[in-house]
Amino acid sequence: MLEAVQSRIEQLIALYETERAENQSLRQRLEALAAENDDYRKQIAELDGQIANLKLKEAFVAPASDNSEAKARIAKMIKDIDKCIKLLES
């Protein structure tokens, strides 16, 4: 009986060590994926900035027939700038 209990305890310790190693591995993987996620978020923000710059460039280089769209984009940018100024003042 004592041997059976001792054997069971050894099995439980082995299972615990296995689970602990897996837990540590998963934590490391989670940290790596979180860092990768942050990198992707930064890349997305950078690409969004590039898109905004390209849209601004397009608004100024747009053909004469597309003046209304260019004016609308410039008006939106002016509104955004005004909002930023108001936030800075408050």
mmCIF file as gemmi writes it, N, C-alpha and C atoms, coordinates in Angstrom:
data_model
loop_
_atom_site.group_PDB
_atom_site.id
_atom_site.type_symbol
_atom_site.label_atom_id
_atom_site.label_alt_id
_atom_site.label_comp_id
_atom_site.label_asym_id
_atom_site.label_entity_id
_atom_site.label_seq_id
_atom_site.pdbx_PDB_ins_code
_atom_site.Cartn_x
_atom_site.Cartn_y
_atom_site.Cartn_z
_atom_site.occupancy
_atom_site.B_iso_or_equiv
_atom_site.pdbx_formal_charge
_atom_site.auth_seq_id
_atom_site.auth_asym_id
_atom_site.pdbx_PDB_model_num
ATOM 1 N N . MET Axp A 1 ? 0.821 -1.186 0 1 0 ? 1 A 1
ATOM 2 C CA . MET Axp A 1 ? 0 0 0 1 0 ? 1 A 1
ATOM 3 C C . MET Axp A 1 ? 0.868 1.255 0 1 0 ? 1 A 1
ATOM 4 N N . LEU Axp A 2 ? 1.889 1.271 0.842 1 0 ? 2 A 1
ATOM 5 C CA . LEU Axp A 2 ? 2.78 2.419 0.915 1 0 ? 2 A 1
ATOM 6 C C . LEU Axp A 2 ? 3.512 2.612 -0.414 1 0 ? 2 A 1
ATOM 7 N N . GLU Axp A 3 ? 3.873 1.521 -1.033 1 0 ? 3 A 1
ATOM 8 C CA . GLU Axp A 3 ? 4.554 1.595 -2.329 1 0 ? 3 A 1
ATOM 9 C C . GLU Axp A 3 ? 3.63 2.164 -3.397 1 0 ? 3 A 1
ATOM 10 N N . ALA Axp A 4 ? 2.366 1.845 -3.353 1 0 ? 4 A 1
ATOM 11 C CA . ALA Axp A 4 ? 1.394 2.362 -4.319 1 0 ? 4 A 1
ATOM 12 C C . ALA Axp A 4 ? 1.227 3.866 -4.144 1 0 ? 4 A 1
ATOM 13 N N . VAL Axp A 5 ? 1.179 4.304 -2.906 1 0 ? 5 A 1
ATOM 14 C CA . VAL Axp A 5 ? 1.056 5.746 -2.64 1 0 ? 5 A 1
ATOM 15 C C . VAL Axp A 5 ? 2.313 6.466 -3.111 1 0 ? 5 A 1
ATOM 16 N N . GLN Axp A 6 ? 3.475 5.887 -2.814 1 0 ? 6 A 1
ATOM 17 C CA . GLN Axp A 6 ? 4.735 6.492 -3.226 1 0 ? 6 A 1
ATOM 18 C C . GLN Axp A 6 ? 4.835 6.541 -4.75 1 0 ? 6 A 1
ATOM 19 N N . SER Axp A 7 ? 4.402 5.497 -5.407 1 0 ? 7 A 1
ATOM 20 C CA . SER Axp A 7 ? 4.408 5.452 -6.87 1 0 ? 7 A 1
ATOM 21 C C . SER Axp A 7 ? 3.486 6.526 -7.449 1 0 ? 7 A 1
ATOM 22 N N . ARG Axp A 8 ? 2.332 6.675 -6.834 1 0 ? 8 A 1
ATOM 23 C CA . ARG Axp A 8 ? 1.36 7.686 -7.293 1 0 ? 8 A 1
ATOM 24 C C . ARG Axp A 8 ? 1.91 9.106 -7.104 1 0 ? 8 A 1
ATOM 25 N N . ILE Axp A 9 ? 2.587 9.328 -5.987 1 0 ? 9 A 1
ATOM 26 C CA . ILE Axp A 9 ? 3.203 10.643 -5.735 1 0 ? 9 A 1
ATOM 27 C C . ILE Axp A 9 ? 4.266 10.938 -6.777 1 0 ? 9 A 1
ATOM 28 N N . GLU Axp A 10 ? 5.074 9.947 -7.128 1 0 ? 10 A 1
ATOM 29 C CA . GLU Axp A 10 ? 6.105 10.128 -8.148 1 0 ? 10 A 1
ATOM 30 C C . GLU Axp A 10 ? 5.475 10.445 -9.504 1 0 ? 10 A 1
ATOM 31 N N . GLN Axp A 11 ? 4.369 9.792 -9.82 1 0 ? 11 A 1
ATOM 32 C CA . GLN Axp A 11 ? 3.665 10.087 -11.07 1 0 ? 11 A 1
ATOM 33 C C . GLN Axp A 11 ? 3.138 11.521 -11.075 1 0 ? 11 A 1
ATOM 34 N N . LEU Axp A 12 ? 2.571 11.929 -9.943 1 0 ? 12 A 1
ATOM 35 C CA . LEU Axp A 12 ? 2.05 13.29 -9.838 1 0 ? 12 A 1
ATOM 36 C C . LEU Axp A 12 ? 3.166 14.322 -9.958 1 0 ? 12 A 1
ATOM 37 N N . ILE Axp A 13 ? 4.313 14.054 -9.369 1 0 ? 13 A 1
ATOM 38 C CA . ILE Axp A 13 ? 5.451 14.972 -9.469 1 0 ? 13 A 1
ATOM 39 C C . ILE Axp A 13 ? 5.921 15.058 -10.919 1 0 ? 13 A 1
ATOM 40 N N . ALA Axp A 14 ? 5.969 13.923 -11.594 1 0 ? 14 A 1
ATOM 41 C CA . ALA Axp A 14 ? 6.377 13.906 -13.001 1 0 ? 14 A 1
ATOM 42 C C . ALA Axp A 14 ? 5.391 14.703 -13.85 1 0 ? 14 A 1
ATOM 43 N N . LEU Axp A 15 ? 4.1 14.519 -13.596 1 0 ? 15 A 1
ATOM 44 C CA . LEU Axp A 15 ? 3.083 15.285 -14.322 1 0 ? 15 A 1
ATOM 45 C C . LEU Axp A 15 ? 3.207 16.778 -14.034 1 0 ? 15 A 1
ATOM 46 N N . TYR Axp A 16 ? 3.464 17.101 -12.776 1 0 ? 16 A 1
ATOM 47 C CA . TYR Axp A 16 ? 3.63 18.504 -12.398 1 0 ? 16 A 1
ATOM 48 C C . TYR Axp A 16 ? 4.81 19.121 -13.143 1 0 ? 16 A 1
ATOM 49 N N . GLU Axp A 17 ? 5.922 18.442 -13.198 1 0 ? 17 A 1
ATOM 50 C CA . GLU Axp A 17 ? 7.11 18.957 -13.886 1 0 ? 17 A 1
ATOM 51 C C . GLU Axp A 17 ? 6.837 19.134 -15.381 1 0 ? 17 A 1
ATOM 52 N N . THR Axp A 18 ? 6.117 18.201 -15.968 1 0 ? 18 A 1
ATOM 53 C CA . THR Axp A 18 ? 5.763 18.302 -17.384 1 0 ? 18 A 1
ATOM 54 C C . THR Axp A 18 ? 4.887 19.53 -17.631 1 0 ? 18 A 1
ATOM 55 N N . GLU Axp A 19 ? 3.883 19.702 -16.792 1 0 ? 19 A 1
ATOM 56 C CA . GLU Axp A 19 ? 2.977 20.846 -16.933 1 0 ? 19 A 1
ATOM 57 C C . GLU Axp A 19 ? 3.701 22.168 -16.693 1 0 ? 19 A 1
ATOM 58 N N . ARG Axp A 20 ? 4.6 22.183 -15.738 1 0 ? 20 A 1
ATOM 59 C CA . ARG Axp A 20 ? 5.357 23.392 -15.443 1 0 ? 20 A 1
ATOM 60 C C . ARG Axp A 20 ? 6.245 23.779 -16.63 1 0 ? 20 A 1
ATOM 61 N N . ALA Axp A 21 ? 6.891 22.797 -17.246 1 0 ? 21 A 1
ATOM 62 C CA . ALA Axp A 21 ? 7.729 23.059 -18.413 1 0 ? 21 A 1
ATOM 63 C C . ALA Axp A 21 ? 6.882 23.574 -19.58 1 0 ? 21 A 1
ATOM 64 N N . GLU Axp A 22 ? 5.71 22.98 -19.777 1 0 ? 22 A 1
ATOM 65 C CA . GLU Axp A 22 ? 4.817 23.43 -20.843 1 0 ? 22 A 1
ATOM 66 C C . GLU Axp A 22 ? 4.318 24.85 -20.568 1 0 ? 22 A 1
ATOM 67 N N . ASN Axp A 23 ? 4.006 25.123 -19.312 1 0 ? 23 A 1
ATOM 68 C CA . ASN Axp A 23 ? 3.558 26.455 -18.92 1 0 ? 23 A 1
ATOM 69 C C . ASN Axp A 23 ? 4.642 27.494 -19.224 1 0 ? 23 A 1
ATOM 70 N N . GLN Axp A 24 ? 5.875 27.184 -18.875 1 0 ? 24 A 1
ATOM 71 C CA . GLN Axp A 24 ? 6.983 28.103 -19.131 1 0 ? 24 A 1
ATOM 72 C C . GLN Axp A 24 ? 7.175 28.31 -20.634 1 0 ? 24 A 1
ATOM 73 N N . SER Axp A 25 ? 7.061 27.24 -21.389 1 0 ? 25 A 1
ATOM 74 C CA . SER Axp A 25 ? 7.177 27.34 -22.842 1 0 ? 25 A 1
ATOM 75 C C . SER Axp A 25 ? 6.077 28.22 -23.423 1 0 ? 25 A 1
ATOM 76 N N . LEU Axp A 26 ? 4.853 28.04 -22.928 1 0 ? 26 A 1
ATOM 77 C CA . LEU Axp A 26 ? 3.724 28.843 -23.408 1 0 ? 26 A 1
ATOM 78 C C . LEU Axp A 26 ? 3.873 30.312 -23.026 1 0 ? 26 A 1
ATOM 79 N N . ARG Axp A 27 ? 4.411 30.574 -21.849 1 0 ? 27 A 1
ATOM 80 C CA . ARG Axp A 27 ? 4.64 31.961 -21.431 1 0 ? 27 A 1
ATOM 81 C C . ARG Axp A 27 ? 5.668 32.639 -22.347 1 0 ? 27 A 1
ATOM 82 N N . GLN Axp A 28 ? 6.725 31.914 -22.679 1 0 ? 28 A 1
ATOM 83 C CA . GLN Axp A 28 ? 7.738 32.467 -23.586 1 0 ? 28 A 1
ATOM 84 C C . GLN Axp A 28 ? 7.143 32.729 -24.962 1 0 ? 28 A 1
ATOM 85 N N . ARG Axp A 29 ? 6.327 31.809 -25.424 1 0 ? 29 A 1
ATOM 86 C CA . ARG Axp A 29 ? 5.688 31.983 -26.728 1 0 ? 29 A 1
ATOM 87 C C . ARG Axp A 29 ? 4.74 33.181 -26.698 1 0 ? 29 A 1
ATOM 88 N N . LEU Axp A 30 ? 4.008 33.337 -25.601 1 0 ? 30 A 1
ATOM 89 C CA . LEU Axp A 30 ? 3.096 34.466 -25.447 1 0 ? 30 A 1
ATOM 90 C C . LEU Axp A 30 ? 3.863 35.786 -25.487 1 0 ? 30 A 1
ATOM 91 N N . GLU Axp A 31 ? 4.99 35.852 -24.799 1 0 ? 31 A 1
ATOM 92 C CA . GLU Axp A 31 ? 5.812 37.063 -24.811 1 0 ? 31 A 1
ATOM 93 C C . GLU Axp A 31 ? 6.317 37.36 -26.227 1 0 ? 31 A 1
ATOM 94 N N . ALA Axp A 32 ? 6.757 36.328 -26.93 1 0 ? 32 A 1
ATOM 95 C CA . ALA Axp A 32 ? 7.251 36.516 -28.296 1 0 ? 32 A 1
ATOM 96 C C . ALA Axp A 32 ? 6.126 37.005 -29.208 1 0 ? 32 A 1
ATOM 97 N N . LEU Axp A 33 ? 4.945 36.427 -29.057 1 0 ? 33 A 1
ATOM 98 C CA . LEU Axp A 33 ? 3.81 36.849 -29.883 1 0 ? 33 A 1
ATOM 99 C C . LEU Axp A 33 ? 3.344 38.254 -29.529 1 0 ? 33 A 1
ATOM 100 N N . ALA Axp A 34 ? 3.433 38.621 -28.271 1 0 ? 34 A 1
ATOM 101 C CA . ALA Axp A 34 ? 3.062 39.982 -27.868 1 0 ? 34 A 1
ATOM 102 C C . ALA Axp A 34 ? 4.027 40.986 -28.48 1 0 ? 34 A 1
ATOM 103 N N . ALA Axp A 35 ? 5.31 40.659 -28.49 1 0 ? 35 A 1
ATOM 104 C CA . ALA Axp A 35 ? 6.3 41.542 -29.11 1 0 ? 35 A 1
ATOM 105 C C . ALA Axp A 35 ? 6.054 41.642 -30.617 1 0 ? 35 A 1
ATOM 106 N N . GLU Axp A 36 ? 5.741 40.525 -31.228 1 0 ? 36 A 1
ATOM 107 C CA . GLU Axp A 36 ? 5.444 40.516 -32.662 1 0 ? 36 A 1
ATOM 108 C C . GLU Axp A 36 ? 4.189 41.347 -32.946 1 0 ? 36 A 1
ATOM 109 N N . ASN Axp A 37 ? 3.19 41.233 -32.076 1 0 ? 37 A 1
ATOM 110 C CA . ASN Axp A 37 ? 1.961 42.003 -32.211 1 0 ? 37 A 1
ATOM 111 C C . ASN Axp A 37 ? 2.255 43.5 -32.133 1 0 ? 37 A 1
ATOM 112 N N . ASP Axp A 38 ? 3.11 43.897 -31.185 1 0 ? 38 A 1
ATOM 113 C CA . ASP Axp A 38 ? 3.492 45.307 -31.069 1 0 ? 38 A 1
ATOM 114 C C . ASP Axp A 38 ? 4.192 45.791 -32.331 1 0 ? 38 A 1
ATOM 115 N N . ASP Axp A 39 ? 5.071 44.95 -32.875 1 0 ? 39 A 1
ATOM 116 C CA . ASP Axp A 39 ? 5.757 45.313 -34.12 1 0 ? 39 A 1
ATOM 117 C C . ASP Axp A 39 ? 4.757 45.522 -35.25 1 0 ? 39 A 1
ATOM 118 N N . TYR Axp A 40 ? 3.776 44.636 -35.338 1 0 ? 40 A 1
ATOM 119 C CA . TYR Axp A 40 ? 2.765 44.768 -36.392 1 0 ? 40 A 1
ATOM 120 C C . TYR Axp A 40 ? 1.911 46.02 -36.187 1 0 ? 40 A 1
ATOM 121 N N . ARG Axp A 41 ? 1.599 46.337 -34.936 1 0 ? 41 A 1
ATOM 122 C CA . ARG Axp A 41 ? 0.828 47.559 -34.665 1 0 ? 41 A 1
ATOM 123 C C . ARG Axp A 41 ? 1.607 48.802 -35.097 1 0 ? 41 A 1
ATOM 124 N N . LYS Axp A 42 ? 2.905 48.821 -34.809 1 0 ? 42 A 1
ATOM 125 C CA . LYS Axp A 42 ? 3.741 49.942 -35.226 1 0 ? 42 A 1
ATOM 126 C C . LYS Axp A 42 ? 3.792 50.032 -36.747 1 0 ? 42 A 1
ATOM 127 N N . GLN Axp A 43 ? 3.92 48.878 -37.395 1 0 ? 43 A 1
ATOM 128 C CA . GLN Axp A 43 ? 3.965 48.853 -38.854 1 0 ? 43 A 1
ATOM 129 C C . GLN Axp A 43 ? 2.64 49.352 -39.436 1 0 ? 43 A 1
ATOM 130 N N . ILE Axp A 44 ? 1.54 48.965 -38.846 1 0 ? 44 A 1
ATOM 131 C CA . ILE Axp A 44 ? 0.222 49.418 -39.318 1 0 ? 44 A 1
ATOM 132 C C . ILE Axp A 44 ? 0.109 50.927 -39.161 1 0 ? 44 A 1
ATOM 133 N N . ALA Axp A 45 ? 0.555 51.448 -38.016 1 0 ? 45 A 1
ATOM 134 C CA . ALA Axp A 45 ? 0.492 52.898 -37.798 1 0 ? 45 A 1
ATOM 135 C C . ALA Axp A 45 ? 1.351 53.629 -38.83 1 0 ? 45 A 1
ATOM 136 N N . GLU Axp A 46 ? 2.512 53.079 -39.108 1 0 ? 46 A 1
ATOM 137 C CA . GLU Axp A 46 ? 3.396 53.692 -40.104 1 0 ? 46 A 1
ATOM 138 C C . GLU Axp A 46 ? 2.756 53.652 -41.495 1 0 ? 46 A 1
ATOM 139 N N . LEU Axp A 47 ? 2.161 52.539 -41.841 1 0 ? 47 A 1
ATOM 140 C CA . LEU Axp A 47 ? 1.508 52.418 -43.142 1 0 ? 47 A 1
ATOM 141 C C . LEU Axp A 47 ? 0.293 53.338 -43.241 1 0 ? 47 A 1
ATOM 142 N N . ASP Axp A 48 ? -0.444 53.491 -42.133 1 0 ? 48 A 1
ATOM 143 C CA . ASP Axp A 48 ? -1.571 54.427 -42.125 1 0 ? 48 A 1
ATOM 144 C C . ASP Axp A 48 ? -1.081 55.847 -42.382 1 0 ? 48 A 1
ATOM 145 N N . GLY Axp A 49 ? 0.063 56.198 -41.784 1 0 ? 49 A 1
ATOM 146 C CA . GLY Axp A 49 ? 0.652 57.514 -42.025 1 0 ? 49 A 1
ATOM 147 C C . GLY Axp A 49 ? 1.049 57.695 -43.481 1 0 ? 49 A 1
ATOM 148 N N . GLN Axp A 50 ? 1.605 56.653 -44.057 1 0 ? 50 A 1
ATOM 149 C CA . GLN Axp A 50 ? 1.992 56.722 -45.468 1 0 ? 50 A 1
ATOM 150 C C . GLN Axp A 50 ? 0.758 56.878 -46.356 1 0 ? 50 A 1
ATOM 151 N N . ILE Axp A 51 ? -0.308 56.18 -46.01 1 0 ? 51 A 1
ATOM 152 C CA . ILE Axp A 51 ? -1.552 56.3 -46.782 1 0 ? 51 A 1
ATOM 153 C C . ILE Axp A 51 ? -2.08 57.719 -46.697 1 0 ? 51 A 1
ATOM 154 N N . ALA Axp A 52 ? -2.066 58.276 -45.489 1 0 ? 52 A 1
ATOM 155 C CA . ALA Axp A 52 ? -2.55 59.65 -45.317 1 0 ? 52 A 1
ATOM 156 C C . ALA Axp A 52 ? -1.703 60.617 -46.135 1 0 ? 52 A 1
ATOM 157 N N . ASN Axp A 53 ? -0.389 60.417 -46.124 1 0 ? 53 A 1
ATOM 158 C CA . ASN Axp A 53 ? 0.493 61.285 -46.916 1 0 ? 53 A 1
ATOM 159 C C . ASN Axp A 53 ? 0.217 61.145 -48.408 1 0 ? 53 A 1
ATOM 160 N N . LEU Axp A 54 ? -0.007 59.918 -48.852 1 0 ? 54 A 1
ATOM 161 C CA . LEU Axp A 54 ? -0.307 59.707 -50.271 1 0 ? 54 A 1
ATOM 162 C C . LEU Axp A 54 ? -1.643 60.342 -50.648 1 0 ? 54 A 1
ATOM 163 N N . LYS Axp A 55 ? -2.617 60.252 -49.765 1 0 ? 55 A 1
ATOM 164 C CA . LYS Axp A 55 ? -3.911 60.884 -50.048 1 0 ? 55 A 1
ATOM 165 C C . LYS Axp A 55 ? -3.768 62.398 -50.106 1 0 ? 55 A 1
ATOM 166 N N . LEU Axp A 56 ? -2.944 62.952 -49.219 1 0 ? 56 A 1
ATOM 167 C CA . LEU Axp A 56 ? -2.705 64.39 -49.234 1 0 ? 56 A 1
ATOM 168 C C . LEU Axp A 56 ? -2.011 64.797 -50.534 1 0 ? 56 A 1
ATOM 169 N N . LYS Axp A 57 ? -1.022 64.033 -50.911 1 0 ? 57 A 1
ATOM 170 C CA . LYS Axp A 57 ? -0.3 64.311 -52.156 1 0 ? 57 A 1
ATOM 171 C C . LYS Axp A 57 ? -1.257 64.229 -53.337 1 0 ? 57 A 1
ATOM 172 N N . GLU Axp A 58 ? -2.089 63.203 -53.325 1 0 ? 58 A 1
ATOM 173 C CA . GLU Axp A 58 ? -3.061 63.016 -54.407 1 0 ? 58 A 1
ATOM 174 C C . GLU Axp A 58 ? -4.048 64.175 -54.464 1 0 ? 58 A 1
ATOM 175 N N . ALA Axp A 59 ? -4.406 64.71 -53.299 1 0 ? 59 A 1
ATOM 176 C CA . ALA Axp A 59 ? -5.356 65.829 -53.267 1 0 ? 59 A 1
ATOM 177 C C . ALA Axp A 59 ? -4.77 67.063 -53.937 1 0 ? 59 A 1
ATOM 178 N N . PHE Axp A 60 ? -3.479 67.273 -53.785 1 0 ? 60 A 1
ATOM 179 C CA . PHE Axp A 60 ? -2.853 68.444 -54.386 1 0 ? 60 A 1
ATOM 180 C C . PHE Axp A 60 ? -2.462 68.226 -55.84 1 0 ? 60 A 1
ATOM 181 N N . VAL Axp A 61 ? -2.299 66.963 -56.234 1 0 ? 61 A 1
ATOM 182 C CA . VAL Axp A 61 ? -1.879 66.663 -57.591 1 0 ? 61 A 1
ATOM 183 C C . VAL Axp A 61 ? -3.058 66.206 -58.443 1 0 ? 61 A 1
ATOM 184 N N . ALA Axp A 62 ? -4.229 66.183 -57.875 1 0 ? 62 A 1
ATOM 185 C CA . ALA Axp A 62 ? -5.418 65.678 -58.565 1 0 ? 62 A 1
ATOM 186 C C . ALA Axp A 62 ? -5.706 66.523 -59.81 1 0 ? 62 A 1
ATOM 187 N N . PRO Axp A 63 ? -6.234 65.892 -60.833 1 0 ? 63 A 1
ATOM 188 C CA . PRO Axp A 63 ? -6.593 66.635 -62.046 1 0 ? 63 A 1
ATOM 189 C C . PRO Axp A 63 ? -7.691 67.664 -61.757 1 0 ? 63 A 1
ATOM 190 N N . ALA Axp A 64 ? -7.797 68.642 -62.613 1 0 ? 64 A 1
ATOM 191 C CA . ALA Axp A 64 ? -8.737 69.749 -62.424 1 0 ? 64 A 1
ATOM 192 C C . ALA Axp A 64 ? -10.181 69.256 -62.345 1 0 ? 64 A 1
ATOM 193 N N . SER Axp A 65 ? -10.505 68.168 -63.019 1 0 ? 65 A 1
ATOM 194 C CA . SER Axp A 65 ? -11.874 67.653 -63.013 1 0 ? 65 A 1
ATOM 195 C C . SER Axp A 65 ? -12.263 67.065 -61.661 1 0 ? 65 A 1
ATOM 196 N N . ASP Axp A 66 ? -11.276 66.838 -60.811 1 0 ? 66 A 1
ATOM 197 C CA . ASP Axp A 66 ? -11.522 66.201 -59.519 1 0 ? 66 A 1
ATOM 198 C C . ASP Axp A 66 ? -11.369 67.203 -58.371 1 0 ? 66 A 1
ATOM 199 N N . ASN Axp A 67 ? -11.622 68.476 -58.65 1 0 ? 67 A 1
ATOM 200 C CA . ASN Axp A 67 ? -11.425 69.526 -57.655 1 0 ? 67 A 1
ATOM 201 C C . ASN Axp A 67 ? -12.321 69.355 -56.433 1 0 ? 67 A 1
ATOM 202 N N . SER Axp A 68 ? -13.547 68.911 -56.609 1 0 ? 68 A 1
ATOM 203 C CA . SER Axp A 68 ? -14.462 68.801 -55.467 1 0 ? 68 A 1
ATOM 204 C C . SER Axp A 68 ? -13.95 67.777 -54.459 1 0 ? 68 A 1
ATOM 205 N N . GLU Axp A 69 ? -13.418 66.685 -54.936 1 0 ? 69 A 1
ATOM 206 C CA . GLU Axp A 69 ? -12.883 65.664 -54.028 1 0 ? 69 A 1
ATOM 207 C C . GLU Axp A 69 ? -11.645 66.2 -53.311 1 0 ? 69 A 1
ATOM 208 N N . ALA Axp A 70 ? -10.787 66.906 -54.03 1 0 ? 70 A 1
ATOM 209 C CA . ALA Axp A 70 ? -9.59 67.475 -53.414 1 0 ? 70 A 1
ATOM 210 C C . ALA Axp A 70 ? -9.977 68.5 -52.358 1 0 ? 70 A 1
ATOM 211 N N . LYS Axp A 71 ? -10.959 69.341 -52.666 1 0 ? 71 A 1
ATOM 212 C CA . LYS Axp A 71 ? -11.411 70.344 -51.699 1 0 ? 71 A 1
ATOM 213 C C . LYS Axp A 71 ? -12 69.677 -50.455 1 0 ? 71 A 1
ATOM 214 N N . ALA Axp A 72 ? -12.744 68.611 -50.644 1 0 ? 72 A 1
ATOM 215 C CA . ALA Axp A 72 ? -13.342 67.901 -49.515 1 0 ? 72 A 1
ATOM 216 C C . ALA Axp A 72 ? -12.254 67.303 -48.62 1 0 ? 72 A 1
ATOM 217 N N . ARG Axp A 73 ? -11.219 66.751 -49.231 1 0 ? 73 A 1
ATOM 218 C CA . ARG Axp A 73 ? -10.126 66.169 -48.448 1 0 ? 73 A 1
ATOM 219 C C . ARG Axp A 73 ? -9.392 67.257 -47.665 1 0 ? 73 A 1
ATOM 220 N N . ILE Axp A 74 ? -9.137 68.378 -48.322 1 0 ? 74 A 1
ATOM 221 C CA . ILE Axp A 74 ? -8.442 69.477 -47.645 1 0 ? 74 A 1
ATOM 222 C C . ILE Axp A 74 ? -9.302 70.018 -46.509 1 0 ? 74 A 1
ATOM 223 N N . ALA Axp A 75 ? -10.602 70.147 -46.735 1 0 ? 75 A 1
ATOM 224 C CA . ALA Axp A 75 ? -11.507 70.622 -45.684 1 0 ? 75 A 1
ATOM 225 C C . ALA Axp A 75 ? -11.502 69.674 -44.498 1 0 ? 75 A 1
ATOM 226 N N . LYS Axp A 76 ? -11.494 68.367 -44.762 1 0 ? 76 A 1
ATOM 227 C CA . LYS Axp A 76 ? -11.451 67.379 -43.679 1 0 ? 76 A 1
ATOM 228 C C . LYS Axp A 76 ? -10.146 67.503 -42.899 1 0 ? 76 A 1
ATOM 229 N N . MET Axp A 77 ? -9.041 67.695 -43.599 1 0 ? 77 A 1
ATOM 230 C CA . MET Axp A 77 ? -7.758 67.841 -42.92 1 0 ? 77 A 1
ATOM 231 C C . MET Axp A 77 ? -7.746 69.106 -42.058 1 0 ? 77 A 1
ATOM 232 N N . ILE Axp A 78 ? -8.335 70.173 -42.555 1 0 ? 78 A 1
ATOM 233 C CA . ILE Axp A 78 ? -8.395 71.417 -41.785 1 0 ? 78 A 1
ATOM 234 C C . ILE Axp A 78 ? -9.233 71.21 -40.522 1 0 ? 78 A 1
ATOM 235 N N . LYS Axp A 79 ? -10.345 70.488 -40.641 1 0 ? 79 A 1
ATOM 236 C CA . LYS Axp A 79 ? -11.175 70.2 -39.469 1 0 ? 79 A 1
ATOM 237 C C . LYS Axp A 79 ? -10.394 69.376 -38.445 1 0 ? 79 A 1
ATOM 238 N N . ASP Axp A 80 ? -9.644 68.376 -38.94 1 0 ? 80 A 1
ATOM 239 C CA . ASP Axp A 80 ? -8.836 67.552 -38.044 1 0 ? 80 A 1
ATOM 240 C C . ASP Axp A 80 ? -7.777 68.395 -37.336 1 0 ? 80 A 1
ATOM 241 N N . ILE Axp A 81 ? -7.158 69.304 -38.061 1 0 ? 81 A 1
ATOM 242 C CA . ILE Axp A 81 ? -6.144 70.177 -37.468 1 0 ? 81 A 1
ATOM 243 C C . ILE Axp A 81 ? -6.786 71.079 -36.42 1 0 ? 81 A 1
ATOM 244 N N . ASP Axp A 82 ? -7.959 71.604 -36.727 1 0 ? 82 A 1
ATOM 245 C CA . ASP Axp A 82 ? -8.678 72.46 -35.78 1 0 ? 82 A 1
ATOM 246 C C . ASP Axp A 82 ? -9.008 71.691 -34.489 1 0 ? 82 A 1
ATOM 247 N N . LYS Axp A 83 ? -9.432 70.432 -34.633 1 0 ? 83 A 1
ATOM 248 C CA . LYS Axp A 83 ? -9.725 69.606 -33.464 1 0 ? 83 A 1
ATOM 249 C C . LYS Axp A 83 ? -8.471 69.424 -32.608 1 0 ? 83 A 1
ATOM 250 N N . CYS Axp A 84 ? -7.341 69.18 -33.271 1 0 ? 84 A 1
ATOM 251 C CA . CYS Axp A 84 ? -6.095 68.993 -32.543 1 0 ? 84 A 1
ATOM 252 C C . CYS Axp A 84 ? -5.702 70.264 -31.794 1 0 ? 84 A 1
ATOM 253 N N . ILE Axp A 85 ? -5.876 71.408 -32.441 1 0 ? 85 A 1
ATOM 254 C CA . ILE Axp A 85 ? -5.549 72.687 -31.803 1 0 ? 85 A 1
ATOM 255 C C . ILE Axp A 85 ? -6.446 72.905 -30.585 1 0 ? 85 A 1
ATOM 256 N N . LYS Axp A 86 ? -7.738 72.606 -30.712 1 0 ? 86 A 1
ATOM 257 C CA . LYS Axp A 86 ? -8.655 72.766 -29.584 1 0 ? 86 A 1
ATOM 258 C C . LYS Axp A 86 ? -8.259 71.845 -28.42 1 0 ? 86 A 1
ATOM 259 N N . LEU Axp A 87 ? -7.845 70.642 -28.744 1 0 ? 87 A 1
ATOM 260 C CA . LEU Axp A 87 ? -7.414 69.714 -27.691 1 0 ? 87 A 1
ATOM 261 C C . LEU Axp A 87 ? -6.149 70.216 -27.008 1 0 ? 87 A 1
ATOM 262 N N . LEU Axp A 88 ? -5.257 70.797 -27.757 1 0 ? 88 A 1
ATOM 263 C CA . LEU Axp A 88 ? -4.025 71.316 -27.173 1 0 ? 88 A 1
ATOM 264 C C . LEU Axp A 88 ? -4.298 72.531 -26.287 1 0 ? 88 A 1
ATOM 265 N N . GLU Axp A 89 ? -5.301 73.323 -26.658 1 0 ? 89 A 1
ATOM 266 C CA . GLU Axp A 89 ? -5.627 74.523 -25.884 1 0 ? 89 A 1
ATOM 267 C C . GLU Axp A 89 ? -6.315 74.195 -24.572 1 0 ? 89 A 1
ATOM 268 N N . SER Axp A 90 ? -7.041 73.079 -24.537 1 0 ? 90 A 1
ATOM 269 C CA . SER Axp A 90 ? -7.78 72.759 -23.316 1 0 ? 90 A 1
ATOM 270 C C . SER Axp A 90 ? -6.95 72.004 -22.309 1 0 ? 90 A 1
